Amino acid sequence: QVQLVESGGGLVQAGESLRLSCAASGWAFSTSPMAWFRQGPGMEREFVVGISWGGASALYAPSVQGRFTISRDNAKDLVALQMNSLKPEDTAVYYCAARTRRSWRGYVPKEKDEYDYWGQGTQVTVSS
């Protein structure tokens, strides 16, 4: 049974940092592209960042490029998102997503329907 459990959300002030984690279980994590999406109030769920299963390729949304960093530990089945210089517009529920379908090593999709499993989400609130 595939499970994704996010942690690390919270309330911070603008300019501060947070680190989100996603613990995965139930399938071959090391061969799956992973991603973080977010959904703000009244907004569509949007792609934030993704990482290939080998970890060599990462794709960032322009709005977070240079501030957020994704990483993965295939030995521990973990993916993390380091968020620096947070802005009020980063306020959202952040979701971890896994693509368990067969993927080539460097593949990092941005579309929601390219991912097969989702975590329950963790709230990030950035006050001004």
Disulfide bonds with the S-S distance in Angstrom:
Cys22-Cys96 2.14
